[in-house]
Amino acid sequence: MATERINLTMEADALTAARRAAASDGVSLSAWLSRAAWNQAIEHAARISAEQDRHLADEFADYDAEREELMFRREAA
């Protein structure tokens, strides 16, 4: 995986906590922060997707019933 060097400013307490967590996991601070960023990005994308799904559920609420009506309606006798 490609990497890129960045300069980062963060709260001192957050940095201390991240260093401790990285040490506890047996990984470098860089690897730990990278994994944390990935996890946050995935959670963010999941929240956006869930919100979009909620809107689509309303938009297509009657879609199945409409399709069934068109497919299976019987001619009036």
N, C-alpha and C positions, 0 to 999 in steps of 0.2 A: 504494500500500500504506500502510495506517495505521501510524503510528509512535507510540511512547510513550517519554517521558523517564524514565530510571531512574538511580539512584546505584549505583555498582558498586565493590566493593573487590576487588583482585586483586594477586597477587605482582608486585613491581616488575620482576623479570626478565621475567615473562610480558607485562607491559604494554610494556616496551621492545621485546620481540620482535614483539608485535602492531603497534606503531607502525611499526617497520621494514618489516614485511611489507605493511602498508597502503600505506606510501609507495612501496614497490617495485611494488605492483599499481596505483598511481595512484588509490587511492580513500581516502575518509576513514576514520579509525579506527572511527567508528561503523558505516559500511557494512561494513568488514572484519570487525568483531566480530559484526555481524548475520549475515553470510554464514557465518562460522565456527560460530555457534550453530545455524543452519539445518543445516549439514553434520553437526554432531554429533547433532542431533535425528533426522535422517534415518538416520544410521548406527545410532543406538540403536534406532529403530523396526525397522530391517532385522534387527538381532540378535534382537530379541524375536520377530519374525515367523518367522525361521529356526528359533528354538527351538520355537515352537509347531508349525511344520511337522514337525520331528523327532518330536514327540510324536504328532501326527496320523498320521504314516507308520506308526508302530507300531499305533495304534488301528485303522487301516483297511487293514492289511497284506493281509488275505485278502478284502477287500471285493469286488474284481473277480472273483476265483474263485468266491465265493459267488453273485454276481449271475449269472455265466455258468451255473453249475450250475442255478439256479432257472429261467433263461430257456431253456436248451437240453437239459435232462434229458429222457430218453426214457422212455416208459412201459415197464415190464417186459413182455416178450412172453409 
